[in-house]
Amino acid sequence: MADIVKNVFVSHHHKDDASVDGLTGMLSGKGYQLRNSSIRVKPENQKRLDQKKVSDRTIARLLRMKMRWAGKIIVVIGKDTHKRPWVNWEVKVAHQLGKPIIGVYENGLKNQVEIPENLKKYATSIVGWRSDSVIDALGGGSQFQNPDGSPSPRTDGGNVVC
C-alpha cells in the first residue's frame, strides 16, 4: 500500500523534539507519511536564538510561511507546552489562516496536563497518543480526548472544518 502523504506543521516545545519524531514514526507504521514544515532548531542555532541574534519578527515571518504551506497544524502537548509563548502564537496564527488544528498529547502522559490557551479556543481535535485517533483527526474527524484516549468534553471554541 502506498503511503498517504500529509503536509503538516508540528507546533511543539523544542524539548519535545523526540515526540515529533515518535509521532512521525507511529504514523508511518500505519501508512501515513508526515511532511513536517516546522522549525527544528539545531544546537548551534539555539545559541543564536538565545542571544536574540534573530529577531522575533523574522521568526514570525518564517513560521507563517511554513504554516501556509501545511494543510493541517498538529500541536504536540507535553507537560510544559502551555508555558511556551511561540506555541500559543502559532495556534492563533494557524486559526487566522483557517487551518485545522489537532492537539496530540505526548506519549506516556497519564494525567491531564494544561493545554495552551489558544489550543483550548481553536482546536479542531485534541487526541491521545494513538495512531487511529490521530489518523481520524488528520482525515477531518473532530474528537476530544484525555491523554489516556478516553472521551473529554469539547474545549472552548473549536475551529470549524468545512
Secondary structure, 3 states (H helix, E strand, C coil): CCCEEEEEEEECCHHHHHHHHHHHHHHHCCCEEEEECCCCCCHHHHHHHHCCCCCHHHHHHHHHHHHHHCCEEEEEECCCHHHCHHHHHHHHHHHHCCCCEEEEECCCCCCCCCCCHHHHHHCCEEECCCHHHHHHHHCCCCCEECCCCCECCCCCCCCCCC
